[in-house]
Protein backbone atom coordinates (compact mmCIF):
# COMPACT_ATOMS: atom_id res chain seq x y z
CA UNK A 1 0.00 0.00 0.00
CA UNK A 2 0.99 3.66 -0.29
CA UNK A 3 1.36 5.83 2.80
CA UNK A 4 -1.17 8.68 3.13
CA UNK A 5 0.28 12.21 2.90
CA UNK A 6 1.72 13.72 6.07
CA UNK A 7 -0.88 15.52 8.19
CA UNK A 8 1.76 17.56 10.01
CA UNK A 9 3.42 18.74 6.80
CA UNK A 10 0.09 19.54 5.15
CA UNK A 11 -0.74 21.85 8.09
CA UNK A 12 2.64 23.56 7.80
CA UNK A 13 2.50 23.95 4.04
CA UNK A 14 -0.99 25.45 4.25
CA UNK A 15 0.03 27.88 6.98
CA UNK A 16 3.19 29.11 5.27
CA UNK A 17 1.52 29.33 1.85
CA UNK A 18 -1.05 31.63 3.45
CA UNK A 19 1.77 33.88 4.70
CA UNK A 20 3.68 33.93 1.39
CA UNK A 21 2.53 36.58 -1.08
CA UNK A 22 1.54 35.02 -4.37
CA UNK A 23 0.38 31.62 -5.56
CA UNK A 24 1.66 28.46 -3.89
CA UNK A 25 0.87 24.89 -4.82
CA UNK A 26 0.65 22.01 -2.38
CA UNK A 27 1.04 18.69 -4.14
CA UNK A 28 -0.16 15.43 -2.55
CA UNK A 29 -1.89 17.14 0.43
CA UNK A 30 -3.76 15.17 3.07
CA UNK A 31 -7.51 15.76 3.03
CA UNK A 32 -8.75 14.93 6.54
CA UNK A 33 -10.77 16.58 9.29
CA UNK A 34 -7.75 18.33 10.82
CA UNK A 35 -6.30 19.72 7.60
CA UNK A 36 -9.76 20.80 6.45
CA UNK A 37 -10.04 22.76 9.73
CA UNK A 38 -6.84 24.69 8.92
CA UNK A 39 -8.03 25.38 5.36
CA UNK A 40 -11.41 26.58 6.70
CA UNK A 41 -9.85 29.06 9.15
CA UNK A 42 -7.48 30.40 6.50
CA UNK A 43 -10.39 30.93 4.10
CA UNK A 44 -12.22 32.90 6.81
CA UNK A 45 -9.05 35.03 7.11
CA UNK A 46 -9.27 35.93 3.43
CA UNK A 47 -6.88 33.33 1.99
CA UNK A 48 -8.11 32.01 -1.35
CA UNK A 49 -7.77 28.26 -1.72
CA UNK A 50 -8.65 25.94 -4.59
CA UNK A 51 -8.58 22.27 -3.66
CA UNK A 52 -8.51 19.19 -5.83
CA UNK A 53 -5.68 16.80 -6.60
CA UNK A 54 -3.41 19.67 -5.64
CA UNK A 55 -4.22 22.69 -3.48
CA UNK A 56 -3.58 26.19 -4.84
CA UNK A 57 -3.19 28.90 -2.21
CA UNK A 58 -3.21 32.66 -2.86
CA UNK A 59 -1.41 34.04 0.18
CA UNK A 60 -0.02 37.21 1.67
CA UNK A 61 -3.23 39.15 2.35
CA UNK A 62 -4.80 38.25 5.71
CA UNK A 63 -8.02 40.00 6.70
CA UNK A 64 -10.10 40.19 9.85
CA UNK A 65 -12.85 37.53 9.72
CA UNK A 66 -16.54 38.33 9.62
CA UNK A 67 -17.28 35.75 12.32
CA UNK A 68 -15.67 33.19 14.58
CA UNK A 69 -12.92 30.80 13.54
CA UNK A 70 -13.87 27.23 14.43
CA UNK A 71 -10.86 24.91 14.67
CA UNK A 72 -12.80 21.69 15.17
CA UNK A 73 -10.74 19.19 17.16
CA UNK A 74 -7.44 20.11 15.51
CA UNK A 75 -4.85 21.21 18.06
CA UNK A 76 -2.42 22.16 15.31
CA UNK A 77 -5.03 24.41 13.73
CA UNK A 78 -5.81 26.20 16.99
CA UNK A 79 -2.16 26.76 17.94
CA UNK A 80 -0.92 27.78 14.48
CA UNK A 81 -3.91 30.02 13.77
CA UNK A 82 -3.66 31.79 17.14
CA UNK A 83 -0.19 32.96 16.08
CA UNK A 84 -1.33 33.76 12.52
CA UNK A 85 -4.15 35.93 13.90
CA UNK A 86 -1.54 38.21 15.48
CA UNK A 87 -0.72 39.26 11.89
CA UNK A 88 -4.35 40.21 11.18
CA UNK A 89 -5.43 43.82 11.62
CA UNK A 90 -8.50 43.19 13.74
CA UNK A 91 -10.00 40.86 16.32
CA UNK A 92 -10.15 37.11 15.79
CA UNK A 93 -12.02 34.65 18.01
CA UNK A 94 -10.92 31.03 17.78
CA UNK A 95 -13.27 28.33 19.03
CA UNK A 96 -12.84 24.57 19.31
CA UNK A 97 -14.72 21.30 19.63
CA UNK A 98 -15.43 19.71 23.03
CA UNK A 99 -12.18 17.73 23.34
CA UNK A 100 -9.88 20.50 22.11
CA UNK A 101 -11.63 23.00 24.41
CA UNK A 102 -10.05 21.19 27.37
CA UNK A 103 -6.51 21.29 25.98
CA UNK A 104 -4.24 24.13 27.16
CA UNK A 105 -3.06 26.98 24.97
CA UNK A 106 -1.95 29.30 27.79
CA UNK A 107 1.84 29.07 27.27
CA UNK A 108 1.47 30.14 23.63
CA UNK A 109 -0.80 33.05 24.56
CA UNK A 110 1.69 34.12 27.21
CA UNK A 111 4.50 34.11 24.67
CA UNK A 112 2.40 36.16 22.23
CA UNK A 113 1.76 38.68 25.02
CA UNK A 114 5.53 39.01 25.49
CA UNK A 115 5.75 39.91 21.80
CA UNK A 116 3.15 42.67 22.20
CA UNK A 117 0.10 40.75 20.98
CA UNK A 118 -3.10 41.35 22.96
CA UNK A 119 -5.12 38.21 23.59
CA UNK A 120 -7.41 36.64 26.12
CA UNK A 121 -8.87 33.30 27.11
CA UNK A 122 -10.50 31.79 30.15
CA UNK A 123 -7.93 29.86 32.14
CA UNK A 124 -5.65 29.35 29.14
CA UNK A 125 -8.26 27.25 27.33
CA UNK A 126 -10.26 27.86 24.14
CA UNK A 127 -12.08 29.95 23.07
CA UNK A 128 -9.24 32.38 22.42
CA UNK A 129 -9.48 36.00 21.28
CA UNK A 130 -6.50 37.59 19.54
CA UNK A 131 -6.54 41.34 18.90
CA UNK A 132 -4.05 41.68 16.06
CA UNK A 133 -2.60 44.89 14.66
CA UNK A 134 -1.21 43.44 11.45
CA UNK A 135 2.30 43.11 12.92
CA UNK A 136 4.09 41.41 15.80
CA UNK A 137 6.32 43.64 17.86
CA UNK A 138 9.25 41.26 18.24
CA UNK A 139 11.66 40.67 21.11
CA UNK A 140 12.18 37.66 23.37
CA UNK A 141 9.43 35.15 24.04
CA UNK A 142 10.00 32.48 26.66
CA UNK A 143 7.82 29.43 27.24
CA UNK A 144 8.15 25.81 28.38
CA UNK A 145 9.27 23.26 25.83
CA UNK A 146 7.62 20.23 27.41
CA UNK A 147 3.92 21.13 27.04
CA UNK A 148 3.47 21.23 23.26
CA UNK A 149 5.99 21.63 20.45
CA UNK A 150 3.14 23.20 18.46
CA UNK A 151 3.50 26.34 20.56
CA UNK A 152 7.12 26.64 19.46
CA UNK A 153 6.32 25.90 15.82
CA UNK A 154 3.50 28.47 15.79
CA UNK A 155 5.78 31.24 17.12
CA UNK A 156 8.61 30.29 14.78
CA UNK A 157 6.29 30.39 11.75
CA UNK A 158 5.31 34.04 12.34
CA UNK A 159 8.71 35.25 13.59
CA UNK A 160 10.06 36.27 10.12
CA UNK A 161 7.15 38.72 9.73
CA UNK A 162 7.68 40.60 13.02
CA UNK A 163 8.71 44.27 13.25
CA UNK A 164 11.87 43.34 15.16
CA UNK A 165 13.80 40.07 15.55
CA UNK A 166 12.10 37.38 17.62
CA UNK A 167 14.10 35.09 19.89
CA UNK A 168 12.23 32.09 21.28
CA UNK A 169 13.71 30.79 24.53
CA UNK A 170 12.52 27.55 26.10
CA UNK A 171 12.56 27.30 29.89
CA UNK A 172 12.51 23.48 29.84
CA UNK A 173 13.82 20.79 27.50
CA UNK A 174 12.03 20.66 24.15
CA UNK A 175 10.03 17.47 23.73
CA UNK A 176 8.85 16.33 20.28
CA UNK A 177 11.91 18.02 18.78
CA UNK A 178 11.37 16.43 15.34
CA UNK A 179 8.12 18.38 14.93
CA UNK A 180 9.97 21.69 15.29
CA UNK A 181 12.61 20.41 12.86
CA UNK A 182 9.74 19.70 10.43
CA UNK A 183 8.55 23.30 10.83
CA UNK A 184 12.05 24.52 10.00
CA UNK A 185 12.10 22.27 6.92
CA UNK A 186 8.79 23.77 5.77
CA UNK A 187 10.02 27.33 6.36
CA UNK A 188 13.09 26.55 4.27
CA UNK A 189 10.84 25.39 1.42
CA UNK A 190 9.17 28.82 1.51
CA UNK A 191 12.50 30.69 1.48
CA UNK A 192 13.24 31.33 5.19
CA UNK A 193 16.12 29.68 7.05
CA UNK A 194 15.35 29.50 10.79
CA UNK A 195 18.12 28.68 13.25
CA UNK A 196 18.22 26.74 16.50
CA UNK A 197 20.82 26.12 19.19
CA UNK A 198 22.13 22.52 19.42
CA UNK A 199 19.72 21.74 22.27
CA UNK A 200 16.90 23.58 20.45
CA UNK A 201 16.18 25.74 23.49
CA UNK A 202 16.84 28.97 21.59
CA UNK A 203 15.33 29.56 18.15
CA UNK A 204 15.43 32.53 15.79
CA UNK A 205 14.42 33.41 12.24
CA UNK A 206 15.55 36.27 9.97
CA UNK A 207 13.17 39.13 9.26
CA UNK A 208 12.11 38.52 5.67
CA UNK A 209 8.99 37.64 3.68
CA UNK A 210 8.11 34.09 2.73
CA UNK A 211 8.25 33.23 -0.97
CA UNK A 212 5.43 31.42 -2.72
CA UNK A 213 6.47 27.86 -3.49
CA UNK A 214 5.39 24.50 -4.84
CA UNK A 215 5.65 21.89 -2.11
CA UNK A 216 5.09 18.14 -2.36
CA UNK A 217 3.87 16.60 0.90
CA UNK A 218 5.74 13.42 1.77
CA UNK A 219 4.18 10.23 3.10
CA UNK A 220 3.07 10.17 6.73
CA UNK A 221 5.13 8.00 9.06
CA UNK A 222 2.42 8.35 11.73
CA UNK A 223 -0.24 6.79 9.50
CA UNK A 224 2.24 4.27 8.10
CA UNK A 225 2.96 2.99 11.61
CA UNK A 226 -0.38 1.14 11.69
CA UNK A 227 0.04 -1.05 8.58
CA UNK A 228 3.71 -1.56 9.47
CA UNK A 229 2.62 -2.78 12.90
CA UNK A 230 0.08 -5.04 11.19
CA UNK A 231 2.95 -6.61 9.25
CA UNK A 232 4.83 -7.26 12.49
CA UNK A 233 1.75 -8.89 14.04
CA UNK A 234 0.21 -10.87 11.24
CA UNK A 235 2.13 -11.33 8.01
CA UNK A 236 4.08 -9.09 5.68
CA UNK A 237 3.24 -5.52 4.69
CA UNK A 238 5.06 -3.15 2.34
CA UNK A 239 4.32 0.58 2.58
CA UNK A 240 5.46 2.81 -0.28
CA UNK A 241 5.89 6.57 -0.42
CA UNK A 242 7.99 7.01 2.73
CA UNK A 243 11.05 9.24 3.00
CA UNK A 244 13.76 7.55 5.07
CA UNK A 245 15.47 10.93 5.52
CA UNK A 246 12.34 12.66 6.83
CA UNK A 247 12.33 14.87 9.93
CA UNK A 248 9.03 13.30 11.02
CA UNK A 249 9.07 12.10 14.62
CA UNK A 250 7.20 8.88 13.95
CA UNK A 251 9.92 7.54 11.67
CA UNK A 252 11.03 6.15 15.05
CA UNK A 253 8.61 3.26 14.46
CA UNK A 254 11.35 1.54 12.42
CA UNK A 255 14.00 1.16 15.17
CA UNK A 256 11.26 0.28 17.65
CA UNK A 257 9.97 -2.52 15.42
CA UNK A 258 13.51 -3.80 14.87
CA UNK A 259 14.26 -3.75 18.59
CA UNK A 260 11.11 -5.76 19.24
CA UNK A 261 12.29 -8.41 16.78
CA UNK A 262 10.22 -7.68 13.68
CA UNK A 263 11.95 -8.09 10.32
CA UNK A 264 12.32 -4.64 8.74
CA UNK A 265 13.84 -3.77 5.36
CA UNK A 266 14.04 -0.57 3.33
CA UNK A 267 14.30 -0.20 -0.43
CA UNK A 268 14.02 3.25 -1.99
CA UNK A 269 10.78 4.80 -0.68
CA UNK A 270 9.38 1.44 0.49
CA UNK A 271 9.48 -0.22 3.90
CA UNK A 272 8.66 -3.90 4.36
CA UNK A 273 7.85 -5.37 7.77
CA UNK A 274 7.17 -9.06 8.27
CA UNK A 275 5.99 -11.06 11.24
CA UNK A 276 8.40 -12.48 13.77
CA UNK A 277 8.35 -13.30 17.46
CA UNK A 278 8.09 -9.94 19.22
CA UNK A 279 9.78 -9.24 22.54
CA UNK A 280 9.21 -6.54 25.12
CA UNK A 281 11.20 -3.30 25.07
CA UNK A 282 12.00 -0.22 27.12
CA UNK A 283 11.42 2.96 25.13
CA UNK A 284 11.26 6.71 25.76
CA UNK A 285 8.49 8.16 23.56
CA UNK A 286 8.87 11.81 24.62
CA UNK A 287 9.96 12.84 21.11
CA UNK A 288 7.35 10.70 19.32
CA UNK A 289 4.31 10.65 21.62
CA UNK A 290 1.84 9.83 18.83
CA UNK A 291 3.42 6.37 18.61
CA UNK A 292 2.30 5.47 22.14
CA UNK A 293 -0.98 3.76 21.11
CA UNK A 294 0.43 1.59 18.33
CA UNK A 295 3.60 0.72 20.26
CA UNK A 296 1.45 -0.21 23.27
CA UNK A 297 -0.54 -2.54 21.01
CA UNK A 298 2.68 -4.19 19.82
CA UNK A 299 3.88 -4.57 23.40
CA UNK A 300 0.62 -6.30 24.35
CA UNK A 301 1.39 -8.94 21.70
CA UNK A 302 5.08 -9.26 22.62
CA UNK A 303 6.72 -11.75 24.94
CA UNK A 304 7.67 -10.38 28.33
CA UNK A 305 7.30 -6.94 29.88
CA UNK A 306 7.66 -3.57 28.18
CA UNK A 307 8.15 -0.19 29.83
CA UNK A 308 7.24 2.97 27.95
CA UNK A 309 8.19 6.39 29.32
CA UNK A 310 7.79 10.05 28.34
CA UNK A 311 4.00 9.80 28.38
CA UNK A 312 3.03 12.80 30.53
CA UNK A 313 1.75 15.01 27.69
CA UNK A 314 -0.41 12.17 26.34
CA UNK A 315 -2.88 12.80 29.14
CA UNK A 316 -3.83 16.01 27.26
CA UNK A 317 -4.37 14.74 23.72
CA UNK A 318 -7.70 14.03 21.97
CA UNK A 319 -8.27 11.73 24.92
CA UNK A 320 -6.20 10.72 27.93
CA UNK A 321 -4.36 8.33 25.62
CA UNK A 322 -2.62 6.43 28.39
CA UNK A 323 -5.89 5.68 30.19
CA UNK A 324 -7.75 5.00 26.92
CA UNK A 325 -5.15 2.48 25.77
CA UNK A 326 -5.05 0.88 29.21
CA UNK A 327 -8.82 0.36 29.08
CA UNK A 328 -8.74 -1.08 25.56
CA UNK A 329 -5.78 -3.37 26.18
CA UNK A 330 -7.29 -4.64 29.44
CA UNK A 331 -10.53 -5.49 27.66
CA UNK A 332 -8.51 -7.49 25.14
CA UNK A 333 -6.76 -9.42 27.91
CA UNK A 334 -3.45 -7.58 28.29
CA UNK A 335 -1.93 -6.61 31.62
CA UNK A 336 -1.00 -2.92 31.96
CA UNK A 337 -0.18 -0.53 34.80
CA UNK A 338 0.68 3.14 34.46
CA UNK A 339 1.52 6.32 36.35
CA UNK A 340 1.89 9.98 35.38
CA UNK A 341 4.75 9.43 32.92
CA UNK A 342 5.14 5.71 32.19
CA UNK A 343 3.34 2.45 31.46
CA UNK A 344 4.32 -1.19 31.99
CA UNK A 345 2.68 -3.71 29.64
CA UNK A 346 2.94 -7.48 29.96
CA UNK A 347 2.32 -9.36 26.73
CA UNK A 348 0.25 -12.49 26.52
CA UNK A 349 -2.75 -14.16 24.82
CA UNK A 350 -5.29 -11.63 23.55
CA UNK A 351 -9.00 -11.94 22.82
CA UNK A 352 -11.43 -9.93 20.78
CA UNK A 353 -13.54 -7.38 22.64
CA UNK A 354 -15.87 -4.41 22.20
CA UNK A 355 -13.69 -1.29 22.22
CA UNK A 356 -14.62 2.32 22.89
CA UNK A 357 -11.71 4.41 21.54
CA UNK A 358 -12.88 7.51 23.45
CA UNK A 359 -13.34 9.32 20.12
CA UNK A 360 -9.57 9.19 19.53
CA UNK A 361 -8.40 8.27 16.02
CA UNK A 362 -5.07 6.84 17.15
CA UNK A 363 -6.67 4.62 19.80
CA UNK A 364 -9.16 3.24 17.26
CA UNK A 365 -6.48 2.47 14.66
CA UNK A 366 -4.03 0.92 17.12
CA UNK A 367 -6.56 -1.43 18.68
CA UNK A 368 -7.91 -2.34 15.24
CA UNK A 369 -4.41 -3.45 14.25
CA UNK A 370 -4.09 -5.44 17.47
CA UNK A 371 -7.44 -7.08 16.68
CA UNK A 372 -5.74 -8.75 13.69
CA UNK A 373 -3.64 -10.67 16.20
CA UNK A 374 -6.27 -11.30 18.90
CA UNK A 375 -8.41 -14.45 19.05
CA UNK A 376 -11.99 -13.85 18.01
CA UNK A 377 -13.91 -10.78 16.86
CA UNK A 378 -13.26 -7.21 17.95
CA UNK A 379 -15.76 -4.38 17.57
CA UNK A 380 -14.46 -0.81 17.39
CA UNK A 381 -17.19 1.70 18.27
CA UNK A 382 -17.28 5.18 16.69
CA UNK A 383 -15.04 3.91 13.89
CA UNK A 384 -15.49 7.14 11.93
CA UNK A 385 -13.19 9.01 14.33
CA UNK A 386 -10.25 7.96 12.12
CA UNK A 387 -11.28 10.70 9.65
CA UNK A 388 -9.38 13.16 11.85
CA UNK A 389 -6.06 12.04 10.36
CA UNK A 390 -6.49 8.93 8.16
CA UNK A 391 -9.90 8.77 6.41
CA UNK A 392 -8.82 5.81 4.28
CA UNK A 393 -7.68 3.66 7.19
CA UNK A 394 -10.43 1.04 7.11
CA UNK A 395 -10.12 0.58 3.36
CA UNK A 396 -6.34 0.24 3.63
CA UNK A 397 -6.69 -2.26 6.48
CA UNK A 398 -8.97 -4.35 4.28
CA UNK A 399 -6.57 -4.04 1.32
CA UNK A 400 -3.75 -5.67 3.28
CA UNK A 401 -5.93 -8.58 4.32
CA UNK A 402 -7.84 -7.45 7.37
CA UNK A 403 -11.30 -9.00 7.56
CA UNK A 404 -13.72 -6.30 8.64
CA UNK A 405 -17.35 -5.34 8.41
CA UNK A 406 -18.71 -1.81 8.77
CA UNK A 407 -22.00 -1.76 10.69
N, C-alpha and C positions, 0 to 999 in steps of 0.2 A: 504494500500500500504506500501511498504518498503522504508525507506529513502535512497537516494543515498549516497555513501561514501563521507566523508568530503573532500572538495577540499583543504582547508587550511592544514589539517593534511597529505594529500597525498603529497603536496609540501614539507612539513617539513621532512617526512619520506624519500622521495627521496633524498633530500639534505644531510641529515645526513648519510644515507646509502652510499652515494658517498664518504663521508669523513671517514667512518669506514673501516679499512682494513679487507678484507675478504668478505664472501658472506652473504648478508642480504636478507630477504624475506619480501615483503610488501603484506599482505593479504587484500582482499577487497579494492583495490585502486580505485580511481575515474579516469576513462578515459574520458577526456574532453580536449578542446582546450588548456586551461591554463596548465594543468598538462602535456600534451604532449609537450608543449613548454619547460618545465623544463627538461623532459626526453631527448629532442632533444639536448639542450645545454650541458647537462651532457655527452651525448654520444660523442659530438664534443670535449669534454675535456678528452676523453679517458676512460670514465666509461662504462663498459660493462653492458648492461641491456637486460634481456629477459622478454617479457611481454606476458601475457595470462590471465588466471584466477587469478594468482598471479604474482607479478613482482619480479624477482630475480636480485639483484644488486651486482656487483663485485666492491667494492670500495677501496679507499686508495691509488690510483695511478693516480693523476691528471696530465695531459700533456697539453702543449700549443697547441691550435687548429690550423689546417691548414688554416682555413678561419674565416669569421665572425661568430658571435654567435647571431642568430636572436631569439628574445624573444617573437615575435608575439605581442599580446595585453595584455600579462600577467605581471602586475606590480610586483607580487610576484616573478616571474622568474627573471625579470630584477634586482630587489633589492637584492635577495638572491645570484644570480650568480655574481653580481658585487663584493660582499664580497668573494665568493668562488674563483674568479679569482685572488685575492691577494695571494692565496696559490699555484698558478701555476707559474712555472719558465718560464716566457715568457710573451709576449704581447697578450692581449685578447681585441677584439673590440666587444662590445655588441650593437646591433641595435634593433629597435622596430618598430611596426606598427604605422600608422598615429596617432591614439588616444593616445597611450602610449608615443609617441615622444613629446607630449605636457605636460606630467606629470613630476614634478620635482624629481630629484634624488640628487640635490646638497648637502643637509645636510649629506647624507650618504657618498658622496665622500669626503666632508670636514672631516668627522670623520676618514675615511680611511687614509687621508693625515696625520692626527695627529698621527696615528699609524705607519707612515713610509711607506705607500703604495703610489707609484706614480700613478696618474691617471689624466685624462683630459676629459672635455666635453665642449660643447658650451653653456654657460649660465646655467649650471646645468641641462641640458636636454639631453636625448639620441640623437645621439649615444654616448657611453661612452667607453673610452680606459683605461684599467687597465694594468700597467706594473708590473707584479708580479715577485717576487724573490724566490718563493717557501715557504716563511715564512712571518709572520707578526711580526713587531718589538715589539709590546706591549706598555703599558703605559696607559695614560688616554685619553679617547675620549669623547668629549662633543658635544651634539647636542640637538635640540629641540625635545620635546616629543609629540607635538601637530600637526605635519605635517603628519607623517606616522609611525605607529608602526612597519611596515615592516623594516624600517631602523634599529630599535633597535634589532629586531629579527635576521636580517642578521649579525650584528656585534656580537651578543651573540653566534650565531651558530659557528663562526670561532674563537672566543676567546680562547677556550681550546687548539688550535693548534698554538698559538703565541709563540714567543721566550721568552717573559716575560709576567707577569700577565697583563690582560686588565681590566680596570675599566671604565664602561660606565656611564657617568653622564649626566642626562637630565636637560636642562636649563629651561624647562617649564613642566607643569603637563603632565604626560603620558595619552594620550587618546587611546581608544581601548586596554585597559590593558589586557582584556582576551586573546587577540591574542599573547601577549608576554608570558602570563602564558601557553598558548598552546605550544609555542616554548620550554619553560622550561620542560613541560611534555614530549615532543618528545626527548629532550636531555637526560632526565632521562632514557627513554626507550633504548637509545644507550649508557648508562653507565656513563653519566656525570651529576653531580648535580650542576646546576647553582644556584646562590643566588641573592636575591633582597631585598632592604630595604622595610619597610612597605609601603611607598608611591611609590615604584617602580621607584624612580628617581636615584637610584644607583644600578647597576647590575654588577656582577662578575661571573667568572667561573674558576674552577681549571685548571691548565695546565696538561692535560692528553689526551691520544688518545680516540677516540670513539671506542666502541666495536660493531662488527657486531651483528645484532639482527633480530628477526622475530617480525614484528609489524602488528597488525590488525587495519585497519582504521575504526573508528567508523562512525556512520551515521551523516549526515550533517544537523545541525539545520538550517543553512541558506536556503538550498533547501527545507527542511521540512516546513519552514514558509509559503510557498505558498499553499500547500494542506491544512495545518492547517487553514490558513486564509479562504480558500474555504469552509471549514466546518463551520466556524463562519458566513459566508455570505449566505450559501445556503443549508445546510443540516447537515450531520454528516460524519466526516472523521476520520479514525484511521490510524496513521502512526507508523509503527514498526521500530525497529532497532535504537532507539535513547537512548543515555546515559544521564540519568537525572543528573548524577554527572559530566558531561563534563565541561571542561574549555572554551568551545566555546562561543563566545560573543553572538551569536544569539539565544542561549537558552533563552534569555530575551523575546522572543516572547510569552512565556507562561504567565508570569505575566502581560504583556501588554494585551493579549487577555482576561485574567481574569478581569483586571481592566475595560476593555471596556464592560464587561457583557457577554462575551461568556462562555459557559459551557465547562470546561476543566477538564479532569481526566487522571491520570497516573496509569498504571499497568505494572510493570516490565519494558520492553523496549518499551512499546507502549504508545502513547498519543492519546486520543480521544478528538476532539473538535466538538461541535454541535451548531447549529444556535440558536441565541437568539437576543433580541433587543440590539443593540450596542449603546453605548453612547460615547461622546467625551471625550478625555483625555488630560492631559498635561504630556509630557514625554521628558526626556533628552536622546538623542540617541548618545551622544559623545563616549560611549564605544561600541556601536553596530551600527555603521553608515550604514551597509549594509541592516539593517531593514527599513531604511527610505522609500523606495518605497512601500513595502507591507503594512507597518503601515499607510502610507498616503492613500493607497487605502481603508483600513479599516475605516479610519477617514472620508473619503468621503461618506461612506455608513452609518455612525453613526449619531445619533441624537445629535444636538448641535454643538458647536465649539470645535476644538482640537488645541492645540499649541504644536508644536514639536521644540525642540531646540538642539543645538550641531551639527549643520549641515554644518559648515564652510568648512570642508575638502571635503564634497560631491560635491563641485563645481569643484573638480580636479580628479574625478573618470573617468570611461570609457566615461561618458558624464558629463555635468553639471547636476547632478541628480535632484537637486532641481528644476531647470528650466524645465528639461525634464518632470518631474512628474507634474509640474504646467500646462504645455501645455496639457498633456494627460488628466488630471483630468478636466481641463476647457472644453476640447472638449466633455467630457462625461457629462458635466452639473454641475460639482462641483464648489464651490466658494473657491478660494485659494489666499492668499497673502503671500509674503515672503520677507525677507531681507537677509543680509549676513550670519546670523547664525540661523534663525528660520523661521517657516512657520505656518500660521494659516489657518485651513481648516474648512469650514462649510459644514456639511453633508446635504444631501437632495436627491430628486429624481434624478436618473441617467439614461442616455440614451446611446445606442450603438453609436459608432463613428468609423471613420477610424483613426488609431493611428500610428504615426511614433515614435518608441522607441529610436530614435537617435543611433541605433546600440548597445544599452545597454541591456544586457541580463536581468538584474534585473528590468528594466523598462518594458520590454516586458512581463515578467512573472507576475509582479504585476498587470498590467492593464488587462492582460488576466483573472486573477482571479476576478478582479472587474467586468469584462464583464459578469461573471456568474450571477451577481446581477443586472446588468443594464437592462433596457427595450430595447428590440430590438437586432439587430446584431452588433457586433463589429469586425472590421478587423484590425489585427495586421500586419503591414508591416515588411519586413525583419525578419520574424519569426525564421529564422535559427540562429540568434545571440545568442539564448539560449545555443548553443553548447559550449560556453565559459566555462560554469560551470555546466550545467544540460542538457545534450543532450537528455535525455529521458523525458523531461518535458511535451511535447505535448501528448505523449502516456500515461503518468501518469494522465494528466488532463482528458483525455478521459476515463481512467479506473475508475475514481471516479465519472463519470457521466456527464462530460462536453461535450456538443455537439459542435463539431468543424469539420471544413473542411479545408484541406490543398490545397492551390491553386498554 
